[in-house]
Amino acid sequence: MSQPFSRGRLLLLGLLLALLGAGVWAYHGASQSLRDLRGTGLRTLLNTQSGTLDQWIAERRHEGERLATNPRLRPELEVLVRSRGSKPGGFIDAALERARAIGITHLRLIATDGRILAGNGDASARNRADAYFLGRIAEALKGRAVFIRPATPGGTGAEGLIWIAVPVRSGSRVLAVLALGSDPAGDFARMFAAARLGRSGDAIAFDADGWLLSPSRHDEELRARGQLPRLALPDSEGGTPTALARAAAAARATGGEGLLLQAYPNLLGREVIGAWRWRDDLDLGIAVEIEADEAYAPLIYLQIGFAVVLLLLFLVWLSGFLTPNALAGLLRRDGLRQLGPYTLIRQIGEGAISNVYLARHRMLKRPAAVKVLKRQSTSDEWTDRFRREVQLCSQLEHPNTISIHDYGNGPGGELWYAMEYLEGLSLHDLVERYGPVPPPRTAYILRQACASLWEAHSCGLVHRDIKPQNLMICDQHGERDFVKVLDFGLVKQIDGDETRELTANMRLLGTPLYMSPERIRHPADADGRADIYALGAVGFYLLTGKRLFETETEHDLTYHVLHVAPRLASECSPFAVPAELDALIGRCLEKEVAGRPQTIAEMASALDSILVQTPWTRSQIEAWWKRHWTAETEPGRRYRAG
């Protein structure tokens, strides 16, 4: 009896060592994957923060241009310029009254020779703008609006403010420069505070010398230590700047960005990881950081779990209670993750705050798509958004709206919900693969999307993220070209105080290309007509295969959405677009909400009339799917989403 027992224990020892080697390999792979995920998350947050900053600047630039051309204020402004400030009038007071709504606290009118003609605050005590200010407004004197960062963080007077300078023109000639100033501790600071991750994340702006231009999450602690608000702050022995400060300083001559996923000490000496970008156009850098312990927390759980498994197996080996056959049976058990009654099979999608998995119900054997909130997104705000998404979406029962099956908390406390698993492709993929969509099919798709939104709007809900990626055409139980509206992650309850508060805390929500002007200016006040605008932009994309506005930067895109009239779809489409459909898309894209269809029912009725004249028939649908979908159903190539 002793010989077989010894062989069994030796086999167990060999398997234990093999498991140890496999565990080390798996840990290394998981560590690298987690680093990649954190890098993607930091880049995404940095892109969002950069876009939010561009939007913030665009609003103030627009306000400056509006004041410089305001027909009521223009006469007094021209008197100020002609009299070289000797007849002040009431221009500054009137202009400030209009600008304070977006946080503007200071105004200056500066002549082309640098003299301050009028202004509030400390401007009246000066005859000429200082050298720093004059150097920054040089481009405005050439006819281009410019952003001017603070000269000295925490300073007083003009140098401690953020300015937007716009030219005051008479025809093609620049008469003067109108500068609008605001305190960095106001909206500018709140904009960066909204981008802080988790319990330790920070988002900051800094200048070329490493001085902080926005408050840090750690301001109180820094003040208590008597430290200066500078990224390049040396340590107690006069050492080197932080790794992020060194990287940004080295690249600021040429611009650029970078990721620092190897932990480094921040201003307080805590180990963090971060991402940075130098904005040469604004003469400042932006960065996001989060403590390494929080960012890589899942690795700690992996280490603990692996150590426990090894310890248990080692104890079993010592005791000899587990035979080789029993161990082999244990090793054959799969390690698939369970959430409620669902077994997660593989990941099929990823968003900013959640992952989507193909799953199967344990008892019904029915496939489902399970959306799981990411561990790093479990702040109170994102948890509330996730919970509100599933609770509000579960109220909707229309066939064109994705169905919610279940909702709960996982073993680790993570939030999840299960929804129907769809087979098809998004409208974005449809256009990317097959080109623009014929007008009858476009009207057919938009009409079904209207049906989904009709129910949502009737329940007091606004989707707020209608875009080609969130609309699918599916093969739904044999019915093809069946539209499903997905992703109610930004859904807003029109009469809900909770929704309004969440919207106010984070300005940039949704895809700017499909955001209506009022969603950019006043996100909390947008109603169902914002969804109608987005459907119009989707219709333009389907008919033309082109973006509504072809711009190079998000700043320019935001400006176009706010101020530039879009092209007609008929001007860009390869198809002969019926006049009724062309006009309907144009009405949906009106800047002013009063010019659009006022309800989704009105838009649906217009589409019904168009489909009577130019129908998209069942035979056309079947012919398209037979021609294209057969090729896409080879193993591993079927489009599926949830």
C-alpha positions as CSV (number, residue, x, y, z in Angstrom):
1,M,0.0,0.0,0.0
2,S,2.9,2.4,0.7
3,Q,4.3,2.3,-2.9
4,P,1.1,3.5,-4.7
5,F,0.6,6.2,-2.0
6,S,4.2,7.5,-2.5
7,R,3.7,7.6,-6.2
8,G,0.5,9.5,-5.8
9,R,2.1,12.0,-3.5
10,L,5.0,12.5,-6.0
11,L,2.4,13.0,-8.8
12,L,0.6,15.6,-6.6
13,L,3.9,17.4,-6.0
14,G,4.6,17.5,-9.7
15,L,1.2,18.9,-10.4
16,L,1.7,21.4,-7.7
17,L,4.9,22.6,-9.2
18,A,3.3,22.7,-12.6
19,L,0.4,24.8,-11.2
20,L,2.9,27.1,-9.6
21,G,4.6,27.7,-13.0
22,A,1.3,28.2,-14.7
23,G,0.2,30.6,-12.0
24,V,3.4,32.7,-12.3
25,W,2.8,32.8,-16.1
26,A,-0.9,33.7,-15.7
27,Y,-0.1,36.4,-13.1
28,H,2.4,38.0,-15.4
29,G,-0.2,37.9,-18.2
30,A,-2.9,39.3,-16.0
31,S,-0.6,42.0,-14.7
32,Q,0.3,43.1,-18.3
33,S,-3.4,43.0,-19.3
34,L,-4.4,45.1,-16.3
35,R,-1.6,47.6,-17.1
36,D,-2.9,47.9,-20.7
37,L,-6.5,48.4,-19.4
38,R,-5.4,51.1,-17.0
39,G,-3.4,52.8,-19.8
40,T,-6.5,52.8,-22.0
41,G,-8.6,54.1,-19.2
42,L,-6.2,56.9,-18.4
43,R,-5.9,57.9,-22.1
44,T,-9.7,57.9,-22.4
45,L,-10.0,60.2,-19.4
46,L,-7.3,62.4,-20.7
47,N,-9.0,62.7,-24.1
48,T,-12.3,63.5,-22.3
49,Q,-10.7,66.2,-20.1
50,S,-8.9,67.7,-23.2
51,G,-12.3,67.8,-25.0
52,T,-14.0,69.4,-22.0
53,L,-11.3,72.0,-21.8
54,D,-11.8,72.8,-25.6
55,Q,-15.6,73.1,-25.0
56,W,-15.0,75.4,-22.0
57,I,-12.8,77.6,-24.1
58,A,-15.2,77.5,-27.1
59,E,-18.1,78.8,-24.9
60,R,-16.1,81.8,-23.7
61,R,-14.7,82.5,-27.2
62,H,-18.2,82.5,-28.5
63,E,-19.4,84.8,-25.7
64,G,-16.5,87.2,-26.5
65,E,-17.4,87.3,-30.3
66,R,-21.0,87.8,-29.4
67,L,-20.2,90.8,-27.2
68,A,-17.9,92.3,-29.8
69,T,-20.6,92.1,-32.4
70,N,-23.7,92.7,-30.2
71,P,-25.8,95.4,-32.0
72,R,-26.9,97.0,-28.7
73,L,-23.4,97.2,-27.3
74,R,-21.5,97.8,-30.5
75,P,-22.1,101.6,-30.7
76,E,-20.7,102.2,-27.2
77,L,-17.8,99.9,-27.9
78,E,-16.9,101.9,-31.1
79,V,-17.1,105.2,-29.1
80,L,-14.6,103.8,-26.6
81,V,-12.2,102.8,-29.4
82,R,-12.5,106.1,-31.2
83,S,-12.2,108.2,-28.0
84,R,-9.3,106.0,-26.9
85,G,-11.0,105.4,-23.6
86,S,-11.9,109.0,-22.7
87,K,-15.7,108.3,-23.0
88,P,-16.2,105.1,-21.0
89,G,-20.0,104.9,-21.2
90,G,-21.6,101.8,-19.8
91,F,-20.2,99.2,-22.2
92,I,-18.1,97.3,-19.6
93,D,-20.9,97.1,-17.0
94,A,-23.5,96.0,-19.6
95,A,-21.1,93.4,-21.2
96,L,-20.2,92.0,-17.7
97,E,-23.8,91.6,-16.9
98,R,-24.3,89.4,-19.9
99,A,-21.0,87.4,-19.4
100,R,-21.3,86.6,-15.7
101,A,-23.7,83.7,-16.6
102,I,-20.8,81.6,-17.8
103,G,-18.3,82.7,-15.0
104,I,-16.7,85.7,-16.7
105,T,-15.7,88.2,-13.9
106,H,-13.3,90.6,-15.7
107,L,-13.3,92.5,-19.0
108,R,-10.7,94.6,-20.8
109,L,-10.8,96.6,-24.0
110,I,-7.2,97.1,-25.3
111,A,-6.2,99.3,-28.2
112,T,-3.8,98.1,-30.9
113,D,-0.9,100.0,-29.3
114,G,-1.4,98.1,-26.0
115,R,-3.3,100.8,-24.0
116,I,-6.2,99.7,-21.8
117,L,-9.2,101.7,-23.0
118,A,-11.6,100.4,-20.4
119,G,-12.0,97.6,-17.9
120,N,-13.1,96.6,-14.5
121,G,-11.1,95.4,-11.5
122,D,-7.4,96.5,-11.6
123,A,-7.6,97.6,-15.3
124,S,-8.6,101.2,-14.4
125,A,-5.4,101.7,-12.5
126,R,-3.2,101.1,-15.6
127,N,-2.5,102.9,-18.7
128,R,-1.0,100.0,-20.6
129,A,-1.2,96.2,-20.4
130,D,1.9,94.4,-19.1
131,A,4.4,92.7,-21.3
132,Y,3.1,89.2,-20.5
133,F,-0.5,90.1,-21.5
134,L,0.6,92.0,-24.6
135,G,2.7,89.1,-25.8
136,R,-0.3,86.8,-25.5
137,I,-2.8,89.0,-27.3
138,A,-0.5,89.4,-30.3
139,E,-2.5,86.8,-32.3
140,A,-5.8,88.5,-31.4
141,L,-4.4,91.7,-32.9
142,K,-3.9,89.8,-36.1
143,G,-7.6,88.7,-36.1
144,R,-7.6,85.3,-34.2
145,A,-9.2,84.6,-30.8
146,V,-6.6,83.3,-28.3
147,F,-6.6,81.6,-24.9
148,I,-4.3,83.1,-22.2
149,R,-3.4,81.0,-19.2
150,P,-2.5,82.6,-15.8
151,A,1.0,84.1,-15.6
152,T,1.5,83.2,-12.0
153,P,-0.6,80.6,-10.2
154,G,-2.3,82.0,-7.2
155,G,-1.3,85.5,-8.2
156,T,-3.5,88.6,-8.0
157,G,-4.8,90.9,-10.7
158,A,-4.8,90.1,-14.4
159,E,-1.9,87.7,-14.1
160,G,-3.8,85.4,-11.9
161,L,-6.8,85.1,-14.3
162,I,-7.6,83.0,-17.3
163,W,-8.4,85.1,-20.4
164,I,-10.0,84.7,-23.8
165,A,-9.1,87.5,-26.1
166,V,-11.1,88.2,-29.3
167,P,-10.5,90.8,-32.0
168,V,-12.9,93.7,-32.4
169,R,-13.2,94.3,-36.2
170,S,-14.4,97.0,-38.5
171,G,-14.6,95.1,-41.8
172,S,-11.3,93.3,-42.2
173,R,-9.4,95.8,-39.9
174,V,-8.8,95.0,-36.2
175,L,-9.8,98.0,-34.1
176,A,-9.0,96.6,-30.6
177,V,-9.0,93.5,-28.5
178,L,-11.8,92.5,-26.1
179,A,-10.5,90.2,-23.3
180,L,-12.7,88.2,-21.0
181,G,-11.2,87.0,-17.7
182,S,-12.3,84.4,-15.1
183,D,-10.9,83.1,-11.9
184,P,-9.2,79.7,-12.2
185,A,-10.7,78.7,-8.9
186,G,-14.2,78.8,-10.4
187,D,-15.6,76.8,-13.4
188,F,-12.0,76.0,-14.5
189,A,-11.3,74.3,-11.2
190,R,-14.6,72.4,-11.1
191,M,-14.0,71.1,-14.6
192,F,-10.9,69.4,-13.5
193,A,-12.4,68.2,-10.2
194,A,-15.1,66.4,-12.1
195,A,-12.5,64.1,-13.8
196,R,-11.0,62.7,-10.6
197,L,-11.0,58.9,-10.6
198,G,-12.1,56.8,-7.6
199,R,-10.8,57.7,-4.1
200,S,-7.3,58.9,-5.0
201,G,-7.5,60.1,-8.6
202,D,-6.4,63.6,-9.5
203,A,-6.7,65.8,-12.7
204,I,-4.6,68.9,-13.0
205,A,-3.4,71.6,-15.4
206,F,0.2,72.9,-15.3
207,D,2.4,75.4,-17.1
208,A,5.8,75.0,-18.7
209,D,7.7,75.4,-15.4
210,G,5.6,72.8,-13.6
211,W,3.4,75.2,-11.6
212,L,-0.2,73.9,-11.0
213,L,-2.8,76.0,-12.8
214,S,-5.8,74.2,-11.3
215,P,-6.3,73.0,-7.7
216,S,-5.1,69.6,-6.8
217,R,-7.1,67.0,-4.8
218,H,-4.3,67.2,-2.3
219,D,-4.3,71.1,-1.8
220,E,-5.1,71.0,1.9
221,E,-2.4,68.5,2.7
222,L,0.1,70.4,0.5
223,R,-0.6,73.6,2.4
224,A,-0.4,71.9,5.7
225,R,3.1,70.7,4.8
226,G,4.1,74.2,3.5
227,Q,4.8,72.9,0.0
228,L,4.5,74.9,-3.1
229,P,1.9,73.9,-5.7
230,R,4.4,72.8,-8.3
231,L,4.8,69.5,-10.1
232,A,8.5,70.0,-10.3
233,L,8.8,70.4,-6.5
234,P,12.2,68.9,-5.4
235,D,12.3,66.5,-2.5
236,S,13.6,67.4,1.0
237,E,17.2,66.8,-0.2
238,G,16.9,69.0,-3.3
239,G,16.4,66.0,-5.7
240,T,14.7,65.8,-9.1
241,P,11.1,66.6,-10.1
242,T,8.3,64.0,-10.3
243,A,8.5,61.6,-13.2
244,L,5.4,63.2,-14.8
245,A,7.0,66.7,-14.6
246,R,10.2,65.5,-16.2
247,A,8.4,63.7,-19.0
248,A,6.2,66.7,-19.8
249,A,9.1,69.2,-19.6
250,A,11.1,67.1,-22.0
251,A,8.3,67.1,-24.6
252,R,6.9,70.6,-24.2
253,A,9.1,72.0,-27.0
254,T,7.5,69.7,-29.6
255,G,4.2,68.9,-27.8
256,G,3.1,65.3,-27.2
257,E,1.7,63.0,-24.6
258,G,2.6,60.0,-22.5
259,L,1.6,57.2,-20.1
260,L,3.5,56.4,-16.9
261,L,2.3,53.0,-15.8
262,Q,5.3,52.2,-13.7
263,A,4.5,53.7,-10.2
264,Y,6.3,56.9,-9.3
265,P,6.1,59.2,-6.3
266,N,3.8,62.2,-6.6
267,L,4.1,65.5,-4.7
268,L,3.2,63.8,-1.4
269,G,5.5,60.9,-2.0
270,R,2.7,58.4,-2.7
271,E,3.2,55.9,-5.5
272,V,0.9,56.8,-8.5
273,I,0.5,56.1,-12.2
274,G,-0.6,58.8,-14.7
275,A,-1.0,60.1,-18.2
276,W,-0.2,63.6,-19.5
277,R,-0.5,65.7,-22.6
278,W,1.2,69.0,-23.5
279,R,-1.2,71.4,-25.3
280,D,1.1,73.6,-27.2
281,D,-1.8,75.5,-28.6
282,L,-2.8,76.5,-25.1
283,D,0.7,76.7,-23.6
284,L,-0.2,74.3,-20.8
285,G,-0.3,70.7,-19.9
286,I,-3.0,68.5,-18.5
287,A,-2.5,65.3,-16.5
288,V,-4.5,62.6,-14.7
289,E,-3.1,60.4,-11.8
290,I,-4.3,57.7,-9.6
291,E,-2.6,55.8,-6.8
292,A,-1.0,52.6,-7.9
293,D,-2.6,50.6,-5.1
294,E,-6.0,51.6,-6.2
295,A,-5.3,51.2,-9.9
296,Y,-3.8,47.7,-9.6
297,A,-6.0,46.5,-6.7
298,P,-7.3,43.4,-8.7
299,L,-3.7,42.1,-8.7
300,I,-3.7,41.9,-4.9
301,Y,-6.8,39.7,-5.0
302,L,-5.2,37.5,-7.6
303,Q,-2.1,37.1,-5.5
304,I,-4.2,36.3,-2.4
305,G,-6.4,33.8,-4.2
306,F,-3.4,32.1,-5.9
307,A,-1.5,31.9,-2.6
308,V,-4.6,30.3,-0.9
309,V,-5.0,27.7,-3.6
310,L,-1.3,26.8,-3.4
311,L,-1.5,26.5,0.3
312,L,-4.5,24.3,0.3
313,L,-3.0,22.0,-2.4
314,F,0.2,21.8,-0.4
315,L,-1.6,20.8,2.7
316,V,-3.5,18.2,0.8
317,W,-0.3,16.8,-0.6
318,L,1.2,16.6,2.9
319,S,-1.9,14.8,4.3
320,G,-2.2,12.4,1.4
321,F,-6.0,12.6,1.5
322,L,-6.4,13.7,-2.1
323,T,-5.7,10.9,-4.7
324,P,-4.3,11.7,-8.1
325,N,-7.7,10.8,-9.7
326,A,-9.5,13.2,-7.4
327,L,-7.0,15.9,-8.2
328,A,-7.4,15.3,-11.9
329,G,-11.1,15.7,-11.6
330,L,-10.6,19.0,-9.7
331,L,-8.3,20.3,-12.4
332,R,-10.9,19.5,-15.1
333,R,-13.5,21.8,-13.5
334,D,-13.9,25.0,-15.5
335,G,-13.2,28.4,-13.9
336,L,-15.9,30.3,-15.7
337,R,-17.2,33.3,-13.8
338,Q,-20.7,33.3,-12.4
339,L,-23.0,36.3,-11.9
340,G,-26.3,35.3,-10.5
341,P,-27.8,32.6,-12.8
342,Y,-25.4,33.6,-15.7
343,T,-22.1,32.0,-16.7
344,L,-19.8,34.5,-18.4
345,I,-18.2,33.0,-21.5
346,R,-16.2,35.8,-23.1
347,Q,-16.0,39.5,-23.3
348,I,-17.7,41.0,-26.4
349,G,-17.5,44.7,-25.7
350,E,-16.0,47.5,-23.5
351,G,-17.1,51.0,-22.6
352,A,-15.7,53.7,-20.5
353,I,-17.2,52.4,-17.3
354,S,-18.3,48.8,-18.0
355,N,-17.6,45.6,-19.9
356,V,-20.1,43.5,-21.8
357,Y,-19.9,39.7,-21.8
358,L,-21.5,36.9,-23.7
359,A,-23.2,34.8,-21.1
360,R,-25.5,31.8,-20.8
361,H,-28.3,31.3,-18.3
362,R,-27.4,28.3,-16.1
363,M,-30.8,26.7,-16.1
364,L,-32.5,28.0,-19.3
365,K,-29.3,27.6,-21.4
366,R,-30.4,30.9,-23.1
367,P,-27.6,33.3,-24.3
368,A,-27.6,36.8,-22.9
369,A,-25.4,39.8,-22.8
370,V,-24.2,40.8,-19.3
371,K,-23.0,44.3,-18.7
372,V,-20.7,44.6,-15.6
373,L,-19.6,47.9,-14.0
374,K,-15.8,48.1,-14.0
375,R,-14.1,48.0,-10.6
376,Q,-12.4,51.3,-11.1
377,S,-15.7,53.0,-11.9
378,T,-17.4,52.2,-8.6
379,S,-17.5,55.8,-7.4
380,D,-20.9,56.9,-6.1
381,E,-21.6,58.9,-9.2
382,W,-20.9,56.1,-11.7
383,T,-22.7,53.6,-9.5
384,D,-25.7,55.8,-9.4
385,R,-25.6,56.2,-13.2
386,F,-25.3,52.4,-13.8
387,R,-28.1,51.7,-11.4
388,R,-30.3,54.4,-12.9
389,E,-29.6,53.1,-16.4
390,V,-30.9,49.6,-15.7
391,Q,-33.8,50.8,-13.5
392,L,-35.1,53.3,-16.1
393,C,-34.4,51.1,-19.1
394,S,-36.3,48.1,-17.5
395,Q,-39.5,50.3,-17.7
396,L,-39.4,50.2,-21.5
397,E,-41.1,47.3,-23.3
398,H,-41.1,48.3,-26.9
399,P,-39.7,45.6,-29.3
400,N,-37.3,48.1,-30.8
401,T,-35.7,48.7,-27.4
402,I,-33.2,46.3,-26.0
403,S,-34.8,44.2,-23.3
404,I,-33.4,43.9,-19.7
405,H,-33.6,40.4,-18.2
406,D,-32.0,40.6,-14.7
407,Y,-30.0,42.8,-12.4
408,G,-27.8,42.2,-9.3
409,N,-24.6,42.3,-7.4
410,G,-21.7,39.9,-8.0
411,P,-19.7,38.0,-5.4
412,G,-17.2,40.9,-5.3
413,G,-20.0,43.5,-4.9
414,E,-19.8,44.5,-8.6
415,L,-23.0,45.7,-10.3
416,W,-24.3,43.9,-13.3
417,Y,-27.4,43.5,-15.5
418,A,-28.4,41.0,-18.2
419,M,-30.0,41.9,-21.4
420,E,-31.0,40.2,-24.6
421,Y,-28.2,39.0,-26.9
422,L,-28.6,40.3,-30.4
423,E,-27.3,39.1,-33.8
424,G,-26.7,41.9,-36.3
425,L,-24.5,44.9,-36.8
426,S,-24.5,48.5,-35.8
427,L,-25.4,51.3,-38.2
428,H,-21.8,52.4,-37.9
429,D,-20.5,49.0,-39.1
430,L,-23.3,48.9,-41.8
431,V,-22.0,52.1,-43.4
432,E,-18.3,51.4,-42.8
433,R,-18.6,48.0,-44.5
434,Y,-21.2,48.6,-47.2
435,G,-21.2,52.4,-47.8
436,P,-24.2,54.9,-47.7
437,V,-27.7,53.5,-47.2
438,P,-30.5,54.1,-49.8
439,P,-33.1,56.6,-48.8
440,P,-36.0,54.1,-48.5
441,R,-33.9,51.9,-46.1
442,T,-32.7,55.0,-44.2
443,A,-36.4,56.1,-43.6
444,Y,-37.3,52.5,-42.6
445,I,-34.5,52.4,-40.0
446,L,-35.2,55.8,-38.6
447,R,-38.9,55.0,-38.3
448,Q,-38.2,52.0,-36.1
449,A,-35.8,54.1,-33.9
450,C,-38.6,56.6,-33.5
451,A,-40.9,53.9,-32.3
452,S,-38.4,53.0,-29.5
453,L,-37.9,56.6,-28.5
454,W,-41.6,57.3,-28.7
455,E,-42.2,55.0,-25.8
456,A,-39.2,56.4,-23.9
457,H,-40.3,60.0,-24.3
458,S,-43.8,59.1,-23.3
459,C,-42.3,57.7,-20.0
460,G,-40.4,61.0,-19.5
461,L,-37.0,59.6,-20.5
462,V,-34.5,61.1,-23.0
463,H,-31.8,58.7,-24.4
464,R,-29.1,61.4,-24.9
465,D,-26.7,59.1,-26.7
466,I,-28.3,58.3,-30.0
467,K,-25.5,57.6,-32.5
468,P,-24.8,54.9,-35.2
469,Q,-22.9,52.8,-32.7
470,N,-26.0,52.5,-30.4
471,L,-28.5,51.5,-33.1
472,M,-28.4,48.0,-34.5
473,I,-30.1,46.2,-37.4
474,C,-30.8,42.6,-36.4
475,D,-32.0,39.3,-37.6
476,Q,-34.7,39.1,-34.9
477,H,-36.3,35.6,-35.0
478,G,-36.3,35.7,-38.8
479,E,-37.4,39.3,-39.1
480,R,-34.5,41.2,-40.7
481,D,-33.6,44.9,-40.7
482,F,-35.2,44.9,-37.3
483,V,-33.8,48.0,-35.4
484,K,-32.8,47.9,-31.7
485,V,-31.9,51.0,-29.7
486,L,-29.1,50.2,-27.3
487,D,-27.1,51.7,-24.4
488,F,-29.3,53.8,-22.2
489,G,-26.2,54.7,-20.1
490,L,-26.9,58.5,-20.4
491,V,-30.6,58.3,-20.1
492,K,-32.2,61.3,-18.4
493,Q,-35.5,61.4,-16.6
494,I,-36.9,64.8,-17.5
495,D,-38.6,65.4,-14.2
496,G,-35.9,63.7,-12.0
497,D,-33.8,65.8,-9.6
498,E,-31.3,63.0,-9.4
499,T,-30.7,63.0,-13.1
500,R,-30.3,66.8,-13.2
501,E,-27.7,66.7,-10.4
502,L,-25.7,64.0,-12.1
503,T,-25.7,65.9,-15.4
504,A,-24.6,69.1,-13.7
505,N,-21.6,67.3,-12.1
506,M,-20.1,66.2,-15.5
507,R,-20.6,68.4,-18.5
508,L,-19.2,66.3,-21.4
509,L,-21.6,63.3,-21.7
510,G,-22.2,61.7,-25.1
511,T,-20.6,62.0,-28.5
512,P,-20.2,65.6,-29.6
513,L,-20.8,64.8,-33.3
514,Y,-24.4,63.7,-32.4
515,M,-25.0,66.2,-29.6
516,S,-27.5,69.0,-30.1
517,P,-26.4,72.6,-29.5
518,E,-28.5,72.9,-26.3
519,R,-26.9,69.7,-24.9
520,I,-23.5,71.4,-25.1
521,R,-24.7,74.8,-23.7
522,H,-27.1,73.6,-21.0
523,P,-26.9,69.7,-20.6
524,A,-29.3,69.6,-17.7
525,D,-32.1,71.3,-19.7
526,A,-32.1,69.1,-22.8
527,D,-35.4,67.4,-23.6
528,G,-36.7,64.9,-26.3
529,R,-35.8,67.3,-29.1
530,A,-32.1,66.5,-28.4
531,D,-32.8,62.9,-29.4
532,I,-34.6,64.2,-32.6
533,Y,-31.4,66.2,-33.5
534,A,-29.3,63.1,-33.0
535,L,-31.6,61.0,-35.2
536,G,-31.2,63.7,-37.9
537,A,-27.4,63.4,-37.6
538,V,-27.7,59.6,-37.9
539,G,-29.9,60.0,-41.0
540,F,-27.4,62.3,-42.6
541,Y,-24.6,59.7,-41.9
542,L,-26.7,56.8,-43.3
543,L,-27.5,58.7,-46.5
544,T,-24.0,60.1,-47.2
545,G,-21.5,57.9,-45.4
546,K,-20.0,61.1,-44.1
547,R,-19.7,63.0,-40.8
548,L,-22.1,65.8,-40.3
549,F,-19.2,68.2,-39.8
550,E,-15.7,67.3,-41.1
551,T,-13.4,68.9,-38.6
552,E,-9.8,68.1,-37.4
553,T,-10.2,68.9,-33.7
554,E,-12.9,68.5,-31.1
555,H,-12.7,72.2,-30.4
556,D,-13.6,72.9,-34.1
557,L,-16.3,70.2,-34.0
558,T,-17.9,71.9,-30.9
559,Y,-17.8,75.3,-32.6
560,H,-19.5,73.8,-35.8
561,V,-22.2,72.1,-33.8
562,L,-23.0,75.4,-32.0
563,H,-22.7,77.9,-34.9
564,V,-22.3,76.3,-38.4
565,A,-25.3,75.3,-40.5
566,P,-24.9,71.7,-41.7
567,R,-25.0,70.6,-45.3
568,L,-28.1,69.1,-46.8
569,A,-27.9,65.3,-47.2
570,S,-28.8,65.6,-50.9
571,E,-25.6,67.6,-51.5
572,C,-23.4,64.8,-50.2
573,S,-25.3,61.6,-50.9
574,P,-24.6,59.3,-53.9
575,F,-28.4,58.7,-54.1
576,A,-31.2,60.9,-55.2
577,V,-32.6,61.8,-51.8
578,P,-36.4,62.6,-51.9
579,A,-37.1,66.2,-51.1
580,E,-39.4,65.3,-48.2
581,L,-36.7,63.2,-46.5
582,D,-34.0,65.8,-47.2
583,A,-36.2,68.5,-45.7
584,L,-37.0,66.3,-42.6
585,I,-33.3,65.6,-41.9
586,G,-32.6,69.4,-42.3
587,R,-35.4,70.3,-39.9
588,C,-34.1,67.8,-37.3
589,L,-30.7,69.5,-37.5
590,E,-31.9,73.0,-36.8
591,K,-29.8,74.8,-34.1
592,E,-32.9,76.2,-32.4
593,V,-35.2,73.6,-30.9
594,A,-38.2,75.4,-32.1
595,G,-37.3,74.8,-35.7
596,R,-37.2,71.0,-35.3
597,P,-40.1,68.5,-35.2
598,Q,-41.4,69.1,-31.7
599,T,-42.1,65.5,-30.8
600,I,-40.8,62.1,-31.9
601,A,-44.4,61.3,-33.0
602,E,-44.3,64.2,-35.5
603,M,-41.0,62.8,-36.9
604,A,-42.5,59.3,-37.1
605,S,-45.5,60.6,-39.0
606,A,-43.3,62.4,-41.5
607,L,-41.3,59.2,-42.1
608,D,-44.5,57.2,-42.5
609,S,-45.5,59.5,-45.4
610,I,-42.1,59.2,-47.0
611,L,-42.3,55.4,-46.8
612,V,-45.6,55.4,-48.5
613,Q,-44.0,57.1,-51.5
614,T,-40.7,55.2,-51.4
615,P,-41.1,51.9,-49.5
616,W,-38.4,49.6,-48.3
617,T,-40.0,46.2,-49.2
618,R,-39.7,42.8,-47.7
619,S,-38.1,41.5,-50.9
620,Q,-35.4,44.2,-50.8
621,I,-34.7,43.3,-47.2
622,E,-34.4,39.6,-47.8
623,A,-32.2,40.2,-50.9
624,W,-29.7,42.4,-49.0
625,W,-29.4,40.0,-46.1
626,K,-29.0,37.0,-48.4
627,R,-26.3,38.7,-50.4
628,H,-24.3,40.1,-47.4
629,W,-25.1,38.2,-44.2
630,T,-24.3,34.8,-45.6
631,A,-20.7,35.9,-46.0
632,E,-20.6,37.2,-42.5
633,T,-21.9,34.0,-40.8
634,E,-18.7,32.0,-41.3
635,P,-17.3,30.7,-37.9
636,G,-16.0,33.6,-35.9
637,R,-17.2,36.3,-38.1
638,R,-20.8,36.8,-37.1
639,Y,-21.6,40.2,-35.7
640,R,-23.1,40.0,-32.3
641,A,-23.7,42.7,-29.7
642,G,-25.8,43.3,-26.6
